[in-house]
Amino acid sequence: MNSEQLPKTYTTKQLAEMLQVHVGTIRVQIQRGNIKAVRIGGHYLILEDEVNRLLKEGWRGSRSEEPELKD
């Protein structure tokens, strides 16, 4: 199999930059099953289809984890 046949993948750092969130947020969401990724050695790789899904949905992390602001 040559590199032309391999699917495009992104690292957690690349995805975090695209979604404008901390890389730790990406790792947590992968562990929770909210982002599909493949673990290779000690690193996660996210397939291009998954990145496109997240961008299409306008995903910016879990809003429920942010503290509520009180007046």
PyMOL CGO cylinders between C-alpha atoms (Angstrom):
from pymol import cmd
from pymol.cgo import CYLINDER

trace = [
    CYLINDER, 0.00, 0.00, 0.00, 1.49, 3.35, -1.00, 0.3, 1, 1, 1, 1, 1, 1,
    CYLINDER, 1.49, 3.35, -1.00, 0.89, 6.72, 0.65, 0.3, 1, 1, 1, 1, 1, 1,
    CYLINDER, 0.89, 6.72, 0.65, -1.68, 7.69, -2.01, 0.3, 1, 1, 1, 1, 1, 1,
    CYLINDER, -1.68, 7.69, -2.01, -4.00, 4.97, -0.68, 0.3, 1, 1, 1, 1, 1, 1,
    CYLINDER, -4.00, 4.97, -0.68, -3.68, 5.87, 3.00, 0.3, 1, 1, 1, 1, 1, 1,
    CYLINDER, -3.68, 5.87, 3.00, -6.39, 8.07, 4.50, 0.3, 1, 1, 1, 1, 1, 1,
    CYLINDER, -6.39, 8.07, 4.50, -5.44, 11.57, 5.68, 0.3, 1, 1, 1, 1, 1, 1,
    CYLINDER, -5.44, 11.57, 5.68, -5.05, 11.77, 9.46, 0.3, 1, 1, 1, 1, 1, 1,
    CYLINDER, -5.05, 11.77, 9.46, -4.57, 14.55, 11.98, 0.3, 1, 1, 1, 1, 1, 1,
    CYLINDER, -4.57, 14.55, 11.98, -2.88, 14.61, 15.36, 0.3, 1, 1, 1, 1, 1, 1,
    CYLINDER, -2.88, 14.61, 15.36, -4.62, 15.78, 18.53, 0.3, 1, 1, 1, 1, 1, 1,
    CYLINDER, -4.62, 15.78, 18.53, -2.55, 18.98, 18.33, 0.3, 1, 1, 1, 1, 1, 1,
    CYLINDER, -2.55, 18.98, 18.33, -3.63, 19.68, 14.76, 0.3, 1, 1, 1, 1, 1, 1,
    CYLINDER, -3.63, 19.68, 14.76, -7.28, 19.07, 15.60, 0.3, 1, 1, 1, 1, 1, 1,
    CYLINDER, -7.28, 19.07, 15.60, -7.06, 21.26, 18.70, 0.3, 1, 1, 1, 1, 1, 1,
    CYLINDER, -7.06, 21.26, 18.70, -5.68, 24.10, 16.58, 0.3, 1, 1, 1, 1, 1, 1,
    CYLINDER, -5.68, 24.10, 16.58, -8.47, 23.71, 14.01, 0.3, 1, 1, 1, 1, 1, 1,
    CYLINDER, -8.47, 23.71, 14.01, -11.20, 23.66, 16.67, 0.3, 1, 1, 1, 1, 1, 1,
    CYLINDER, -11.20, 23.66, 16.67, -9.48, 26.35, 18.75, 0.3, 1, 1, 1, 1, 1, 1,
    CYLINDER, -9.48, 26.35, 18.75, -9.47, 24.28, 21.95, 0.3, 1, 1, 1, 1, 1, 1,
    CYLINDER, -9.47, 24.28, 21.95, -6.75, 22.93, 24.22, 0.3, 1, 1, 1, 1, 1, 1,
    CYLINDER, -6.75, 22.93, 24.22, -5.14, 19.66, 23.16, 0.3, 1, 1, 1, 1, 1, 1,
    CYLINDER, -5.14, 19.66, 23.16, -6.17, 18.20, 26.54, 0.3, 1, 1, 1, 1, 1, 1,
    CYLINDER, -6.17, 18.20, 26.54, -9.81, 18.84, 25.61, 0.3, 1, 1, 1, 1, 1, 1,
    CYLINDER, -9.81, 18.84, 25.61, -9.36, 16.74, 22.49, 0.3, 1, 1, 1, 1, 1, 1,
    CYLINDER, -9.36, 16.74, 22.49, -7.81, 13.88, 24.48, 0.3, 1, 1, 1, 1, 1, 1,
    CYLINDER, -7.81, 13.88, 24.48, -10.63, 13.94, 27.04, 0.3, 1, 1, 1, 1, 1, 1,
    CYLINDER, -10.63, 13.94, 27.04, -13.28, 13.93, 24.30, 0.3, 1, 1, 1, 1, 1, 1,
    CYLINDER, -13.28, 13.93, 24.30, -11.55, 11.00, 22.59, 0.3, 1, 1, 1, 1, 1, 1,
    CYLINDER, -11.55, 11.00, 22.59, -11.51, 9.06, 25.87, 0.3, 1, 1, 1, 1, 1, 1,
    CYLINDER, -11.51, 9.06, 25.87, -15.22, 9.84, 26.38, 0.3, 1, 1, 1, 1, 1, 1,
    CYLINDER, -15.22, 9.84, 26.38, -16.00, 8.58, 22.89, 0.3, 1, 1, 1, 1, 1, 1,
    CYLINDER, -16.00, 8.58, 22.89, -17.15, 11.95, 21.53, 0.3, 1, 1, 1, 1, 1, 1,
    CYLINDER, -17.15, 11.95, 21.53, -14.32, 12.04, 19.01, 0.3, 1, 1, 1, 1, 1, 1,
    CYLINDER, -14.32, 12.04, 19.01, -13.36, 8.91, 17.10, 0.3, 1, 1, 1, 1, 1, 1,
    CYLINDER, -13.36, 8.91, 17.10, -9.62, 8.29, 16.95, 0.3, 1, 1, 1, 1, 1, 1,
    CYLINDER, -9.62, 8.29, 16.95, -7.13, 5.50, 16.44, 0.3, 1, 1, 1, 1, 1, 1,
    CYLINDER, -7.13, 5.50, 16.44, -4.35, 5.02, 18.97, 0.3, 1, 1, 1, 1, 1, 1,
    CYLINDER, -4.35, 5.02, 18.97, -0.98, 4.22, 17.43, 0.3, 1, 1, 1, 1, 1, 1,
    CYLINDER, -0.98, 4.22, 17.43, 1.66, 3.65, 20.07, 0.3, 1, 1, 1, 1, 1, 1,
    CYLINDER, 1.66, 3.65, 20.07, 1.13, 6.47, 22.53, 0.3, 1, 1, 1, 1, 1, 1,
    CYLINDER, 1.13, 6.47, 22.53, -0.48, 8.85, 20.04, 0.3, 1, 1, 1, 1, 1, 1,
    CYLINDER, -0.48, 8.85, 20.04, -4.01, 9.36, 18.77, 0.3, 1, 1, 1, 1, 1, 1,
    CYLINDER, -4.01, 9.36, 18.77, -4.72, 9.93, 15.08, 0.3, 1, 1, 1, 1, 1, 1,
    CYLINDER, -4.72, 9.93, 15.08, -8.03, 11.30, 13.88, 0.3, 1, 1, 1, 1, 1, 1,
    CYLINDER, -8.03, 11.30, 13.88, -9.23, 10.41, 10.39, 0.3, 1, 1, 1, 1, 1, 1,
    CYLINDER, -9.23, 10.41, 10.39, -10.11, 13.22, 7.98, 0.3, 1, 1, 1, 1, 1, 1,
    CYLINDER, -10.11, 13.22, 7.98, -13.77, 12.12, 7.86, 0.3, 1, 1, 1, 1, 1, 1,
    CYLINDER, -13.77, 12.12, 7.86, -14.04, 12.61, 11.63, 0.3, 1, 1, 1, 1, 1, 1,
    CYLINDER, -14.04, 12.61, 11.63, -12.37, 16.03, 11.43, 0.3, 1, 1, 1, 1, 1, 1,
    CYLINDER, -12.37, 16.03, 11.43, -14.81, 17.03, 8.68, 0.3, 1, 1, 1, 1, 1, 1,
    CYLINDER, -14.81, 17.03, 8.68, -17.75, 15.86, 10.83, 0.3, 1, 1, 1, 1, 1, 1,
    CYLINDER, -17.75, 15.86, 10.83, -16.56, 17.93, 13.78, 0.3, 1, 1, 1, 1, 1, 1,
    CYLINDER, -16.56, 17.93, 13.78, -16.01, 21.03, 11.64, 0.3, 1, 1, 1, 1, 1, 1,
    CYLINDER, -16.01, 21.03, 11.64, -19.40, 20.62, 9.95, 0.3, 1, 1, 1, 1, 1, 1,
    CYLINDER, -19.40, 20.62, 9.95, -21.13, 20.37, 13.34, 0.3, 1, 1, 1, 1, 1, 1,
    CYLINDER, -21.13, 20.37, 13.34, -19.29, 23.46, 14.54, 0.3, 1, 1, 1, 1, 1, 1,
    CYLINDER, -19.29, 23.46, 14.54, -17.84, 21.51, 17.45, 0.3, 1, 1, 1, 1, 1, 1,
    CYLINDER, -17.84, 21.51, 17.45, -15.96, 23.63, 19.97, 0.3, 1, 1, 1, 1, 1, 1,
    CYLINDER, -15.96, 23.63, 19.97, -15.68, 21.31, 22.94, 0.3, 1, 1, 1, 1, 1, 1,
    CYLINDER, -15.68, 21.31, 22.94, -18.16, 20.48, 25.63, 0.3, 1, 1, 1, 1, 1, 1,
    CYLINDER, -18.16, 20.48, 25.63, -19.93, 23.68, 26.67, 0.3, 1, 1, 1, 1, 1, 1,
    CYLINDER, -19.93, 23.68, 26.67, -21.40, 21.97, 29.73, 0.3, 1, 1, 1, 1, 1, 1,
    CYLINDER, -21.40, 21.97, 29.73, -17.94, 21.78, 31.28, 0.3, 1, 1, 1, 1, 1, 1,
    CYLINDER, -17.94, 21.78, 31.28, -17.55, 25.55, 31.35, 0.3, 1, 1, 1, 1, 1, 1,
    CYLINDER, -17.55, 25.55, 31.35, -18.42, 27.21, 34.65, 0.3, 1, 1, 1, 1, 1, 1,
    CYLINDER, -18.42, 27.21, 34.65, -21.64, 29.17, 34.79, 0.3, 1, 1, 1, 1, 1, 1,
    CYLINDER, -21.64, 29.17, 34.79, -21.23, 32.90, 35.18, 0.3, 1, 1, 1, 1, 1, 1,
    CYLINDER, -21.23, 32.90, 35.18, -23.34, 34.43, 37.94, 0.3, 1, 1, 1, 1, 1, 1,
    CYLINDER, -23.34, 34.43, 37.94, -24.23, 38.11, 38.30, 0.3, 1, 1, 1, 1, 1, 1,
]
cmd.load_cgo(trace, "trace")
